[in-house]
Amino acid sequence: MAVKIEESHSKKGKIILIVVIVLLAAFLAAVGISLTDSLGVKLDEDIKYVEISEGQSTADVASMLKDEGIIKYPLMFRLQALAGGYSGHFQPGSANIENGMTYSQILDMLITPSRNTTKVIIPPGCEVREIAIKLCELGLTTWDEFYDAVYHVTDYDYAFLQGLPSRDSMLEGYLYPATYEIPHGMSAHDIVDLMLQTFDAQFKPEYYNRAAELNMTVDEVVTMASILERETNENCDLKRVAGVYHNKRNTNMYFDSNASVQYVLGERKPVLAIADTKTDSPYNTYVYEGLPIGPIGSPSIEAIEAVLDYSAETAYYFALTAAGEPIFASTYDEFIGLVNAADMAITVDSDVIKNQDDKIPQ
């Protein structure tokens, strides 16, 4: 009996030993695989762009990097972050993760306050053409690459881009004006997408409903806001000026926007010739009634919100003086009198301004 008992214990011991060896081998294999990834990530492209938000935790960052296809083992990333003292020190901003970078290199980059980026300031009212010039001058892209990215509108999936009327510059007005930190090596497509993402974040879901209440498309809202942006300054009550533009739109008046002529000319001329105002273009509001075919620049969210929440206004004419003071008038004669008595921000022969009093509801 003693011999049999010893044999039973011996067999159990061997089974336990085998199980331990298998588990240990599996553990070492898993560690080995994860270590391999941590020593050099394998991307499906040369560079991946990521954006770190303020206050993101290590778990959040690890999960985001996993979702982006940059790392395979979030737990290993978190353990390295904890062991190296990285947790809680991630700096907000953009980062380019290059193929082959180790977890340690990625962590070092993500805690660096000033990464390999270029600051780009896009002011409100900026046109796609002007944005292209700025990005090219900073060496962030080439003219051809940027316009190729802007031209292929179907590459971007945003609700506000649905149903746009056909025109030369489809994304005009939607490259949101803001201060960007653009990582070196970021593609033109991703730069454009970043600006579209920023517009999407600013244009809230309820704004779509408000546009519908006004019987306007999102594109018409942005178009009106772009004119409002270019025709006003800090001295203007944006909601009041927006009220004037709604009056013009509702009565199908000519907007007579000097900024629309400047957009057509591709030059911000301070003095417009009569011939300039007669340039045939669907953007020229001296030639065509109502809103132009599309935006004439990128409006700020303040201009967009003013269009959506405008003040009821009795005036149907508006302009800005060289001193920066707004002029409002309810009749053509009143408006021409005010224009002729002041130096204007953009000078144009008053004879080209049309008398549209017959369109004003009595």
URGI-V554758 format. One record per backbone hydrogen bond with DSSP energy under -0.5 kcal/mol. NH is the residue of the N-H (numbers start at 1). CO is the residue of the C=O. E is the energy in kcal/mol with one decimal. If there is no record, write none. Layout:
# URGI-V554758
nh,co,e
NH,CO,E
NH,CO,E
This chain:
# URGI-V554758
nh,co,e
5,1,-2.2
6,2,-1.9
7,3,-2.0
8,4,-2.2
9,5,-2.2
10,6,-2.1
11,7,-2.4
12,8,-2.4
13,9,-2.4
14,10,-2.0
15,11,-2.3
16,12,-2.7
17,13,-2.5
18,14,-2.5
19,15,-2.6
20,16,-2.7
21,17,-2.5
22,18,-2.6
23,19,-2.7
24,20,-2.7
25,21,-2.7
26,22,-2.7
27,23,-2.7
28,24,-3.1
29,25,-2.5
30,26,-2.7
31,27,-2.9
32,28,-2.8
33,29,-2.8
34,30,-2.8
35,31,-2.8
36,32,-2.1
37,33,-2.0
38,34,-2.5
39,35,-1.5
40,37,-1.4
41,101,-2.6
43,41,-0.7
48,97,-2.8
50,95,-2.7
52,93,-3.0
53,51,-0.5
56,53,-1.6
61,57,-2.5
62,58,-2.9
63,59,-2.4
64,60,-2.5
65,61,-2.7
66,62,-1.9
67,63,-2.6
68,64,-2.0
69,66,-1.5
70,65,-2.7
71,65,-1.1
74,72,-0.5
77,73,-2.0
78,74,-2.6
79,75,-2.5
80,76,-2.4
81,77,-2.3
82,78,-2.5
83,79,-2.8
84,80,-2.4
85,81,-0.5
85,82,-0.8
86,81,-2.6
87,81,-1.1
89,86,-2.0
91,110,-2.9
93,52,-2.6
95,50,-2.1
97,48,-3.5
97,95,-0.6
98,96,-0.6
99,46,-2.8
100,41,-2.1
101,98,-1.9
103,38,-3.0
106,102,-2.3
107,103,-2.7
108,104,-2.6
109,105,-2.1
110,106,-2.3
111,107,-1.0
112,109,-1.3
113,111,-0.6
115,113,-0.7
117,115,-2.5
118,182,-2.1
120,180,-3.1
122,120,-0.7
122,178,-2.6
123,121,-0.7
125,298,-3.7
126,123,-1.6
131,127,-2.5
132,128,-2.6
133,129,-2.0
134,130,-2.2
135,131,-2.5
136,132,-2.4
137,133,-2.5
138,134,-1.6
139,136,-1.3
140,135,-2.3
141,135,-0.7
146,142,-2.5
147,143,-2.5
148,144,-1.9
149,145,-1.8
150,146,-2.3
151,147,-2.1
152,148,-1.5
153,151,-2.0
155,152,-1.6
156,153,-2.0
158,156,-0.9
161,158,-1.4
162,159,-1.5
164,161,-0.9
170,168,-0.7
172,169,-1.2
174,171,-2.3
175,171,-0.6
176,174,-1.3
176,195,-1.1
178,176,-0.5
180,120,-3.2
180,178,-0.6
182,118,-2.7
182,180,-0.7
183,181,-0.6
184,116,-2.2
186,183,-1.7
191,187,-2.0
192,188,-2.5
193,189,-2.5
194,190,-2.2
195,191,-1.8
196,192,-2.1
197,193,-2.8
198,194,-1.9
199,195,-1.9
200,196,-2.6
201,197,-2.1
202,198,-1.6
203,199,-2.8
204,202,-1.3
207,204,-1.7
208,204,-0.7
208,205,-0.9
209,205,-0.9
210,206,-2.1
211,207,-2.3
212,208,-1.8
213,209,-2.0
214,210,-1.6
215,212,-1.5
216,211,-2.7
221,217,-2.0
222,218,-2.6
223,219,-2.4
224,220,-2.6
225,221,-2.5
226,222,-2.1
227,223,-1.6
228,224,-2.5
229,225,-2.6
230,226,-1.7
231,227,-1.9
232,228,-0.7
236,233,-1.7
238,236,-1.0
240,237,-0.5
241,237,-2.3
242,238,-2.7
243,239,-1.5
244,240,-1.4
245,241,-2.1
246,242,-2.3
247,243,-1.9
248,244,-2.2
249,245,-2.7
250,246,-2.8
251,247,-1.2
252,249,-1.1
253,248,-2.7
255,290,-0.5
256,285,-1.6
258,256,-0.6
261,257,-1.1
262,258,-2.3
263,259,-2.1
264,260,-1.7
265,261,-2.4
266,262,-1.4
267,262,-1.7
269,267,-1.7
272,347,-3.2
277,273,-1.5
278,274,-0.7
278,275,-0.6
279,276,-1.5
281,279,-0.8
284,281,-1.7
285,283,-0.8
287,284,-0.9
288,284,-2.2
290,253,-2.4
293,282,-1.3
298,126,-2.0
299,297,-0.8
304,300,-1.9
305,301,-2.7
306,302,-1.8
307,303,-1.8
308,304,-1.9
309,305,-1.8
310,307,-0.6
311,239,-1.9
316,329,-2.0
317,329,-2.0
319,327,-1.6
321,325,-2.6
322,343,-3.1
324,321,-1.9
327,319,-3.1
329,317,-1.9
335,331,-2.0
336,332,-2.9
337,333,-2.1
338,334,-1.8
339,335,-2.6
340,336,-2.6
341,337,-0.9
342,339,-1.1
345,320,-2.5
347,270,-2.5
349,272,-0.6
352,349,-2.0
353,350,-1.2
354,352,-0.5
356,354,-0.9
359,356,-2.0
360,357,-1.2
